[in-house]
Amino acid sequence: MSERNRNQKRRDKKGRILRNGESQRADGRYAFVYTDCFGKQKFLYSWKLESTDPLPTGRRPCQSLREKEKAVLKDINDGITPYGDNLTVLELVKMVLGYNYGHEMLNNLY
């Protein structure tokens, strides 16, 4: 990759600079990719990048992508699993015991 391309910022169709993890799909929808607390890659989607953006005609009202990003990143920093992440009871118990008692207790659960 040339140095000129490396120094260019990624932009959406309106010319706005996109942050790390953000992209715009061919259909105009915005996407944000992040890694959850279990190391799995997750995606967020929205038709609006900022809360002031107009909603495309025929689309349901939704939060902007950056509002969703802010909420998810806050939850991750606070140690909260966003959206419950479909945890099983065993996974929840392991997570709680791991925080309280260390990894020695986790090995005894098997």
N, C-alpha and C positions, 0 to 999 in steps of 0.2 A: 504494500500500500504506500502510495507516495506521501510525502510529508504534508502536502497541501490538503489531501483528503483526510489525513489523520487529525489535523487541526480544525477542520470544519465541525460545527455543531449540527446535531440532527435536528431537523425542523419538521413541523406538521404541514399540512396543505395550506394553512393560513400564514405560514412563515414564522410561527412561534417556536422558540427553542424548547426541545423536549429534555426532561431530566433523565438521569440514569434509571433504566428499567422501564421507561415509558416508550411507547411506539404508537403509530397510527396504522391501522389495517387498511386494506384496499377499499373496503366498504365505508370507510370514514370513521369507524368506531375506534376509540382509544383503548389501549391495553397497558397494563402494568404487571410486570413479573417480579416476584419476590420469593424468598426461601423461608418456609415456616420454621417453627422451633424443632421440628423433627427432621429437617434437612430436605423436605419435599418442595419441589417448585410449584408455586401456585400463581394463578392469574386473576386479575381484576379487569372488568370491562365497563366502559361507559360511552355514551354518545357525546358527552361534553367533557372537555379538558378542565375548564374553569367553571365555577358556579354561575358566572355571568354569560356564558355561551348560550346562544339560542338552541333549542332542541329541534332536531330535524323533523320535518312534517311527518306525521304518522307514527311517531315514536312515543312510548310511554314516558312520563316524567321519571327522572332518576337523579341520583346524586352525581356530582362531577367526579371525574377520576381522581383528582387531587384531594378531594374531600375523603374519598374512600381510602386512598393511600395513607393519609394522615391518621385515620382511625385505626387501620391495620398496623401501621408501624408503631403507634402508641401502645397498642395491645401487646405487640411482640416485645417492645422495650420494657413493659410492665410485667412480662412473664405470663400473659393471658393468652390462651389458645383461641385465635379468632374463629368464630362460627362453630365452636365446640369441636370442630375437626373430626366429628364422628368417632370420638374416643370410645373404646370399650371400657368396661369397669376395671378390668385387669390393668389396662394401660394407665388409667387414672390413678389406681392404687400405687402402681410402680412410680408414677411421677410424684405423687405426694410423699411416698416413703423416701424417694431419692432426694427430695428437698430437705426432709426432716432428719433422716438417719444415715444418709450416705449410701454408697453403692454396696456395702457389705450386706445390707438387708435385702437388696434386690435379688441377690444370688440365692437366697433362701426361699424365694417365692416359687421356684420351679420345683 
